Amino acid sequence: MELGLVGLGKMGGNMRERIRRAGHTVLGYDRNADLADVHSLEELVGKLSGPRVVWVMVPAGEPTQSTIDQLAELLEPGDVVVDGGNSRWTDDEKHAGELAAKGIGFVDCGVSGGVWGLENGYALMYGGDAEDVAKVQPVFDALKPEGDFGAVHAGKVGAGHFAKMVHNGIEYAMMQAYAEGWELLEKVDSVENVREVFRSWQEGTVIRSWLLDLAVNALDDDEHLEGLRGYAQDSGEGRWTVEAAIDNAVPLPAITASLFARFASRQDDSPQMKMIAALRNQFGGHAVEKK
């Protein structure tokens, strides 16, 4: 099938390549002309055959809103817009309503996989009407990991980004647990090889995971993380998860504490946040602050 892809950064560029490897045609647009296949949204839409599918992979908030506003004026009834960025789920309902008024479908898709997604595939959580999802399904199949799992039609519009938000909240708590354990091991005199303790956990333990593998990668690069400043950003989805928990009276003590720990990292050079920063760099290519 043909796909228009808007946003060719760290995620979007690799997604374009993976979809092409599956035999589909992708026309990509980015403000950076060196990355783009076409040089305007008008050119992108004009070169796609109907019914068109345009996947938006730009930062949440105003960049996404602006892009969808422009596409609403360019696309035709029967076309579909997919928001694959990290938008708040409440924005999805707004975007779906705006596009529906013009006969244009909307699907929201939470995407996980970071810089490893090109080779390993992307975990996908999408929401929307079955008819709209069906038009995008070949792209979902191209992006997902091999095997039976890794993609889900989570429900109606907003469900995909809500599921991805909760995924990221869990990710916050898991990273925090590894970071706290690492700091404690580093603190005591009796444990002389913390990196190899972490490595030993990669097989046969109940806490083995891809995040643990990435922690070992980070420690192989810098055994005591001495080159990193203990500062970690939050993408916003951790905050939204906690807000949704409050709205629904669901207790989330671990996820909430992990979010607050990131805030603490901005007050001093937190050893735990060195590990969080290293893990975010390993799985997502997120920037780290060097000492």
Disulfide bonds with the S-S distance in Angstrom:
none
